[in-house]
Amino acid sequence: MKLALGTQDVAVPQAERDRAIALARKALQTRNVPIDHPQLVMVVDRAVKVQRLLVVFAQPGAAWEVLGAVKVSTGRPGQAEHFKTPVG
């Protein structure tokens, strides 16, 4: 990921990594999507002070890991061309 993104890769504090993993687990669980084999999950944290896309390595029966993150813009409410990023 660092090779592809270069300087765009963002250092993410452990608390935010844990939050992203919790968000991913909750979203998948809510929609009854099992993690029955290792896979990558993309998480967009739309929180106003976060706005990041995180790539999470999810695997059954083992700890999940954030592999990297980049800043994203999910828009500014009330501005032209604002679209709320959908969940799921």
Secondary structure as the mmCIF struct_conf table of DSSP 4:
data_model
#
loop_
_struct_conf.conf_type_id
_struct_conf.id
_struct_conf.beg_label_comp_id
_struct_conf.beg_label_asym_id
_struct_conf.beg_label_seq_id
_struct_conf.end_label_comp_id
_struct_conf.end_label_asym_id
_struct_conf.end_label_seq_id
HELX_RH_AL_P HELX_RH_AL_P1 LYS A 2 LEU A 5
HELX_RH_3T_P HELX_RH_3T_P1 GLY A 6 GLN A 8
HELX_RH_AL_P HELX_RH_AL_P2 GLN A 14 THR A 30
TURN_TY1_P TURN_TY1_P1 ARG A 31 ASN A 32
BEND BEND1 HIS A 37 HIS A 37
STRN STRN1 GLN A 39 ASP A 45
TURN_TY1_P TURN_TY1_P2 VAL A 48 VAL A 50
STRN STRN2 ARG A 52 ALA A 58
TURN_TY1_P TURN_TY1_P3 PRO A 60 GLY A 61
BEND BEND2 ALA A 62 ALA A 62
STRN STRN3 GLU A 65 LYS A 71
TURN_TY1_P TURN_TY1_P4 PRO A 77 GLY A 78
BEND BEND3 GLN A 79 GLN A 79
TURN_TY1_P TURN_TY1_P5 ALA A 80 GLU A 81
HELX_LH_PP_P HELX_LH_PP_P1 LYS A 84 VAL A 87
#
